[in-house]
Amino acid sequence: MYYIFNGNNSTNSSENGTFYISTLGSTQNIDNFHLIQLECKNGQRWYKYVKVVGFGKVKEEPVGIPVVTTELKHGIYKLTPALPLSRGCYGLFYNYSNGVPTEIYDFDVLF
């Protein structure tokens, strides 16, 4: 199963993939945010999140890029990639722990 974004590039860009996130007033858990790299092919950007193998067994694909999470103040966090991101297509998504990524924010690192 894939998430597919049309176009070779996102309309969003980032120099380093750092995000600031507020969980105030929500039920979101900061540990359920994940940074991933998207695969570019055929004029689209793809992310494979579940692989179905023999006899309908489902294998969850490993989740992407390690991030360092810093709580700046109660409910306000900074997410930074553990290593510098190379030029390419990426996404930040929230996963409600059921294996299905939701609320994906796609972006490109252009430098």
C-alpha atoms as an extended CHARMM CRD file, in Angstrom:
* protein
*
       111  EXT
         1         1  MET       CA              0.0000000000        0.0000000000        0.0000000000  PROA      1               0.0000000000
         2         2  TYR       CA              1.2730000000        3.4060000000       -0.9470000000  PROA      2               0.0000000000
         3         3  TYR       CA              0.6570000000        7.0780000000       -0.3860000000  PROA      3               0.0000000000
         4         4  ILE       CA              1.1230000000        8.7890000000       -3.7370000000  PROA      4               0.0000000000
         5         5  PHE       CA              1.6940000000       12.4890000000       -4.3670000000  PROA      5               0.0000000000
         6         6  ASN       CA              1.3910000000       13.7900000000       -7.9190000000  PROA      6               0.0000000000
         7         7  GLY       CA              4.2770000000       15.7370000000       -9.3920000000  PROA      7               0.0000000000
         8         8  ASN       CA              8.0370000000       15.3390000000       -9.2890000000  PROA      8               0.0000000000
         9         9  ASN       CA              8.3280000000       17.9340000000       -6.5300000000  PROA      9               0.0000000000
        10        10  SER       CA              6.3560000000       19.3500000000       -3.6340000000  PROA      10              0.0000000000
        11        11  THR       CA              5.2050000000       22.9520000000       -3.5070000000  PROA      11              0.0000000000
        12        12  ASN       CA              6.7330000000       23.0290000000        0.0110000000  PROA      12              0.0000000000
        13        13  SER       CA             10.4460000000       23.1830000000        0.7570000000  PROA      13              0.0000000000
        14        14  SER       CA             12.7300000000       23.0750000000        3.7830000000  PROA      14              0.0000000000
        15        15  GLU       CA             16.4180000000       23.7500000000        4.2400000000  PROA      15              0.0000000000
        16        16  ASN       CA             16.9140000000       21.1120000000        6.9250000000  PROA      16              0.0000000000
        17        17  GLY       CA             13.6660000000       19.2560000000        7.7070000000  PROA      17              0.0000000000
        18        18  THR       CA             13.1870000000       20.8150000000       11.1550000000  PROA      18              0.0000000000
        19        19  PHE       CA              9.5800000000       21.1060000000       12.3380000000  PROA      19              0.0000000000
        20        20  TYR       CA              7.8700000000       22.7760000000       15.2740000000  PROA      20              0.0000000000
        21        21  ILE       CA              4.7660000000       20.9670000000       16.4790000000  PROA      21              0.0000000000
        22        22  SER       CA              2.1430000000       21.7810000000       19.0710000000  PROA      22              0.0000000000
        23        23  THR       CA              0.1300000000       18.9830000000       20.6330000000  PROA      23              0.0000000000
        24        24  LEU       CA             -1.7950000000       21.3860000000       22.8750000000  PROA      24              0.0000000000
        25        25  GLY       CA             -5.5410000000       20.8010000000       22.7090000000  PROA      25              0.0000000000
        26        26  SER       CA             -5.1680000000       17.5310000000       20.7920000000  PROA      26              0.0000000000
        27        27  THR       CA             -4.8320000000       13.8450000000       21.5760000000  PROA      27              0.0000000000
        28        28  GLN       CA             -1.7220000000       13.5270000000       19.4080000000  PROA      28              0.0000000000
        29        29  ASN       CA              1.3750000000       11.9100000000       20.8830000000  PROA      29              0.0000000000
        30        30  ILE       CA              4.6620000000       13.4390000000       19.7240000000  PROA      30              0.0000000000
        31        31  ASP       CA              6.1690000000        9.9370000000       19.4040000000  PROA      31              0.0000000000
        32        32  ASN       CA              3.7230000000        9.1550000000       16.5750000000  PROA      32              0.0000000000
        33        33  PHE       CA              5.2250000000       11.7410000000       14.1900000000  PROA      33              0.0000000000
        34        34  HSD       CA              7.5830000000       10.2000000000       11.6210000000  PROA      34              0.0000000000
        35        35  LEU       CA              9.9390000000       11.6340000000        9.0320000000  PROA      35              0.0000000000
        36        36  ILE       CA             10.2160000000        9.6580000000        5.7910000000  PROA      36              0.0000000000
        37        37  GLN       CA             11.8360000000        9.9240000000        2.3900000000  PROA      37              0.0000000000
        38        38  LEU       CA              9.5400000000        9.6670000000       -0.6140000000  PROA      38              0.0000000000
        39        39  GLU       CA             10.5070000000        7.6650000000       -3.6870000000  PROA      39              0.0000000000
        40        40  CYS       CA             10.2950000000        9.6530000000       -6.9240000000  PROA      40              0.0000000000
        41        41  LYS       CA              9.1230000000        7.7650000000      -10.0140000000  PROA      41              0.0000000000
        42        42  ASN       CA              6.9150000000        8.3350000000      -13.0490000000  PROA      42              0.0000000000
        43        43  GLY       CA              6.2090000000       11.9740000000      -12.1840000000  PROA      43              0.0000000000
        44        44  GLN       CA              4.9770000000       11.0580000000       -8.6910000000  PROA      44              0.0000000000
        45        45  ARG       CA              6.3350000000       10.7510000000       -5.1520000000  PROA      45              0.0000000000
        46        46  TRP       CA              5.5850000000        7.4370000000       -3.3920000000  PROA      46              0.0000000000
        47        47  TYR       CA              5.7150000000        6.1540000000        0.1660000000  PROA      47              0.0000000000
        48        48  LYS       CA              5.2040000000        2.4270000000        0.7860000000  PROA      48              0.0000000000
        49        49  TYR       CA              3.8240000000        1.9280000000        4.2920000000  PROA      49              0.0000000000
        50        50  VAL       CA              2.4380000000       -1.6150000000        4.2630000000  PROA      50              0.0000000000
        51        51  LYS       CA              3.5960000000       -4.6300000000        2.2960000000  PROA      51              0.0000000000
        52        52  VAL       CA              1.2960000000       -7.5970000000        1.7450000000  PROA      52              0.0000000000
        53        53  VAL       CA              3.1780000000      -10.8850000000        1.5460000000  PROA      53              0.0000000000
        54        54  GLY       CA              2.0610000000      -14.4730000000        0.8860000000  PROA      54              0.0000000000
        55        55  PHE       CA             -1.3880000000      -15.5920000000        2.0630000000  PROA      55              0.0000000000
        56        56  GLY       CA             -2.4840000000      -12.0350000000        2.8640000000  PROA      56              0.0000000000
        57        57  LYS       CA             -0.0210000000      -11.5000000000        5.7130000000  PROA      57              0.0000000000
        58        58  VAL       CA              0.7370000000       -7.8370000000        6.3060000000  PROA      58              0.0000000000
        59        59  LYS       CA              4.2430000000       -6.6670000000        7.0460000000  PROA      59              0.0000000000
        60        60  GLU       CA              4.6840000000       -3.0720000000        8.2010000000  PROA      60              0.0000000000
        61        61  GLU       CA              7.6250000000       -1.3960000000        6.5510000000  PROA      61              0.0000000000
        62        62  PRO       CA             10.2110000000        0.1480000000        8.8750000000  PROA      62              0.0000000000
        63        63  VAL       CA              9.5610000000        3.7800000000        9.6420000000  PROA      63              0.0000000000
        64        64  GLY       CA             11.9810000000        6.2190000000        8.0600000000  PROA      64              0.0000000000
        65        65  ILE       CA             14.4480000000        8.7540000000        9.3040000000  PROA      65              0.0000000000
        66        66  PRO       CA             15.4170000000        9.0320000000       12.9900000000  PROA      66              0.0000000000
        67        67  VAL       CA             14.5380000000       12.3820000000       14.5820000000  PROA      67              0.0000000000
        68        68  VAL       CA             15.6030000000       14.1680000000       17.7370000000  PROA      68              0.0000000000
        69        69  THR       CA             12.6010000000       15.4560000000       19.6780000000  PROA      69              0.0000000000
        70        70  THR       CA             13.0750000000       18.4300000000       21.9940000000  PROA      70              0.0000000000
        71        71  GLU       CA             10.2580000000       19.7450000000       24.1750000000  PROA      71              0.0000000000
        72        72  LEU       CA             10.6100000000       23.5390000000       24.0890000000  PROA      72              0.0000000000
        73        73  LYS       CA              7.8090000000       24.0630000000       26.6050000000  PROA      73              0.0000000000
        74        74  HSD       CA              4.7430000000       22.0840000000       27.6280000000  PROA      74              0.0000000000
        75        75  GLY       CA              3.1360000000       20.6830000000       24.4420000000  PROA      75              0.0000000000
        76        76  ILE       CA              5.5040000000       22.5030000000       22.0400000000  PROA      76              0.0000000000
        77        77  TYR       CA              8.1640000000       20.3770000000       20.3390000000  PROA      77              0.0000000000
        78        78  LYS       CA             11.0070000000       20.7310000000       17.8760000000  PROA      78              0.0000000000
        79        79  LEU       CA             11.6400000000       17.7200000000       15.6050000000  PROA      79              0.0000000000
        80        80  THR       CA             15.0450000000       17.6630000000       13.9120000000  PROA      80              0.0000000000
        81        81  PRO       CA             16.4920000000       14.9120000000       11.7040000000  PROA      81              0.0000000000
        82        82  ALA       CA             19.2280000000       13.0240000000       13.5840000000  PROA      82              0.0000000000
        83        83  LEU       CA             21.4490000000       13.3840000000       10.4800000000  PROA      83              0.0000000000
        84        84  PRO       CA             21.4390000000       16.1020000000        7.8080000000  PROA      84              0.0000000000
        85        85  LEU       CA             18.9510000000       15.4450000000        5.0130000000  PROA      85              0.0000000000
        86        86  SER       CA             20.2500000000       15.1690000000        1.4730000000  PROA      86              0.0000000000
        87        87  ARG       CA             18.5100000000       16.7900000000       -1.4650000000  PROA      87              0.0000000000
        88        88  GLY       CA             15.2310000000       14.9940000000       -2.1810000000  PROA      88              0.0000000000
        89        89  CYS       CA             11.5290000000       14.4910000000       -1.4260000000  PROA      89              0.0000000000
        90        90  TYR       CA             10.3630000000       13.9070000000        2.1410000000  PROA      90              0.0000000000
        91        91  GLY       CA              7.2650000000       13.7610000000        4.2650000000  PROA      91              0.0000000000
        92        92  LEU       CA              6.3020000000       14.2230000000        7.8930000000  PROA      92              0.0000000000
        93        93  PHE       CA              3.2920000000       12.1850000000        8.9130000000  PROA      93              0.0000000000
        94        94  TYR       CA              1.2760000000       11.3280000000       11.9600000000  PROA      94              0.0000000000
        95        95  ASN       CA              0.4610000000        7.6850000000       12.6460000000  PROA      95              0.0000000000
        96        96  TYR       CA             -2.3400000000        6.7710000000       15.0350000000  PROA      96              0.0000000000
        97        97  SER       CA             -0.4770000000        3.5120000000       15.8520000000  PROA      97              0.0000000000
        98        98  ASN       CA             -2.5720000000        1.4380000000       13.4580000000  PROA      98              0.0000000000
        99        99  GLY       CA              0.0590000000        1.2730000000       10.7100000000  PROA      99              0.0000000000
       100       100  VAL       CA             -1.6550000000        3.8040000000        8.4550000000  PROA      100             0.0000000000
       101       101  PRO       CA              0.0790000000        7.1720000000        8.0390000000  PROA      101             0.0000000000
       102       102  THR       CA             -2.2710000000       10.1370000000        8.1820000000  PROA      102             0.0000000000
       103       103  GLU       CA             -1.9080000000       13.8930000000        8.0080000000  PROA      103             0.0000000000
       104       104  ILE       CA              1.1310000000       13.7960000000        5.7120000000  PROA      104             0.0000000000
       105       105  TYR       CA              3.0010000000       17.0420000000        5.0760000000  PROA      105             0.0000000000
       106       106  ASP       CA              5.2470000000       16.6620000000        2.0330000000  PROA      106             0.0000000000
       107       107  PHE       CA              8.2920000000       18.8300000000        1.3130000000  PROA      107             0.0000000000
       108       108  ASP       CA             11.4990000000       18.9280000000       -0.6960000000  PROA      108             0.0000000000
       109       109  VAL       CA             15.0320000000       19.6340000000        0.4680000000  PROA      109             0.0000000000
       110       110  LEU       CA             16.5360000000       21.6310000000       -2.3740000000  PROA      110             0.0000000000
       111       111  PHE       CA             20.0350000000       22.3770000000       -1.1040000000  PROA      111             0.0000000000
